[in-house]
Amino acid sequence: MDRALRRFRTLLKPLLYGVTTLMAVAGLALPASAQVAHYKVFLDLSYSGNVWQTAAANGIKALAETPPYNKEITFKTVISGTDVQHQISDLQSMIAAGANAILFYPLSGTGLNRVIEQGCEHHVLMFAYDSSVTAPCAYNVNNLAARYGANSAQWMVNQMDGKGELVINHGVAGTALTNLYDEQALRVFHKYPAIKIVAQFYGNWNDALSQEAVSKILAAHPNIDAIWTVDGTYGSLQAVMQHRADRLVVIAGQSNNGYRLDIANPALQQKGLKGLSSSAGPAVGPYAFKVMMEVLTGQIKPKARNIAYPLPWVPYPEIKMCTGESFVNGCNVFPASKVPPLFIDTALDGHLVPELDLTAVEKGTPVAGATIQPLPPLDYADNLPGINCQHCKAPADWLDPDLVKPIPVPK
């Protein structure tokens, strides 16, 4: 019943716009009940120096220009950079400017709480995407509770037979996403004494920085067996292929198209390449935007503040080539001639954000003829103390893998 009502409302909006336009042309006054509400909506980017953030932002921008959103909102993007105080200042400015809703990528899980509470006091919807905050009034939309750190680390351990030299490519220091994934991954790796962590660095989810860092590490540790990442995965792998092409690595991380093509390559697999393509997809940003808009316009009322986005999970044997512009019939990678190597395939999600295509997430332009589709029912995430809530209780096994069965510790 709720889904049918939401679909009816979505179909009704274009008709209301048409009536509004005709009455305006005729010089007739509109009754208050027929006037279309208009909102000020902001997107606040923190770290914006990689293709992930660009794809997410482009998808959000394209949705903001897609009917009926293009008639409902005034939309503005602000880039706050990597300084928490700068992001706080920018959020305060948006609140003072009369924002009705703010979608933001948080630099800190707790450092933004005071300004978030200020926004809530001014009746501003505060939505964090991909990473999270602990402010009780904020909404968090991400896959943090899907245990990427634990599951990807256990997958790597299994592929390594529980032994070998490991490099860890952390994300952006201080973000809730980095803190949680690191804690999960390290908990798994430390269970296997024969796995030696020989180097660690913060790659800032950036492929160029990651490639440079791994190149330097290989000079000091030429026998590394594996690299664990969240993003910067393609760059990390390119460094190994450049400096040690005859013996590749076990690696887990992002969903760059070039990376998926590499880990699906039988010739590279024969040289030892075993890859997992998972981590958070950029489509979480546009999805969070749609959820925020449905809350803002009164179409839905979430029953909890932590909203789950599904975790991509594609091990190297499951890569399948696409022939069109989207993921259909189980395909999950595009030909090299279709998109650049750094394009992140999970910027698209035909189920949750069907309004987007390749051009939309590459250029930030709306799809011709597209209209916003109603969301399926929301899924909700586990409470994680210090990650997405303050005074709450997490599941007893929240740091353990739940998709991958652990192998015994080698004797």
Secondary structure, 3 states (H helix, E strand, C coil): CHHHHHHHHHHHHHHHHHHHHHHHHCCCCCCHHHCCCCEEEEEEECCCCCHHHHHHHHHHHHHHCCCCHHHHEEEEEEECCCCHHHHHHHHHHHHHCCCCEEEECCCCCCCCHHHHHHHHHCCCEEEEECCCCCCCCCEEEECHHHCHHHHHHHHHHHHCCCCEEEEEEECCCCCHHHHHHHHHHHHHHCCCCCEEEEEEEECCCCHHHHHHHHHHHHHHCCCCCEEEECCCHHHHHHHHHHHCCCCCCEEEECCEHHHHHHHCCHHHHCCCCEEEECCCCCCHHHHHHHHHHHHHCCCCCCCCCEEECCCCCEEHHHCCECCCCCCCCCCCECCCCCCCCCCEHHHCCCCCCCCCCHHHHHHCCCCCCCCCCCCCCCCECCCCECCCECCCCCCCCCCCCCCCCCCCCCC
